[in-house]
Amino acid sequence: MGLKDAINNLGKDIKDTANETGHRSAAEGEQAKRDVAGGDMTVGENLKSMGNQAKESTQADTSATKREARDST
């Protein structure tokens, strides 16, 4: 791998790490929202929050996988 490729991969790794961190924070925020207001949330609100948490966790895992795949080559 040349220097140009290494710099390009570093930039992509930084972007994927930032994306992963943002998605994990959003997923934790959904969990915290349910922890705080769980009893006051309707079933629909609770399910929507759980869906958002799952979506954010999946997006975080995708960013991590992209970074790991790039680094293994």
WOWOPE-V53816 format. One record per backbone hydrogen bond with DSSP energy under -0.5 kcal/mol. CO is the residue of the C=O (numbers start at 1). NH is the residue of the N-H. E is the energy in kcal/mol with one decimal. If there is no record, write none. Layout:
# WOWOPE-V53816
co = <CO,CO>
nh = <NH,NH>
e = <E,E>
This chain:
# WOWOPE-V53816
co = <2,3,4,5,6,7,8,9,10,11,12,13,14,15,16,17,18,19,20,21,22,23,24,25,26,27,28,29,30,31,32,33,34,37,37,38,42,43,44,45,46,47,48,49,50,51,52,53,54,55,56,57,58,59,60,61,62,63,64,65,66,67,68,70>
nh = <6,7,8,9,10,11,12,13,14,15,16,17,18,19,20,21,22,23,24,25,26,27,28,29,30,31,32,33,34,35,36,37,38,40,41,41,46,47,48,49,50,51,52,53,54,55,56,57,58,59,60,61,62,63,64,65,66,67,68,69,70,71,72,73>
e = <-2.4,-2.5,-2.3,-2.9,-2.2,-2.1,-2.0,-2.9,-2.3,-2.1,-2.8,-2.5,-2.4,-2.6,-2.8,-2.5,-2.3,-2.5,-2.6,-2.3,-2.1,-2.3,-2.5,-2.2,-1.9,-1.9,-2.6,-2.4,-1.9,-2.3,-2.4,-2.7,-1.4,-1.1,-1.2,-0.7,-2.6,-2.7,-2.5,-2.4,-2.4,-2.5,-2.5,-2.4,-2.3,-2.5,-2.7,-2.5,-2.3,-2.3,-2.3,-2.5,-2.2,-2.1,-2.2,-2.5,-2.4,-2.0,-2.7,-2.7,-2.1,-2.4,-1.5,-0.9>
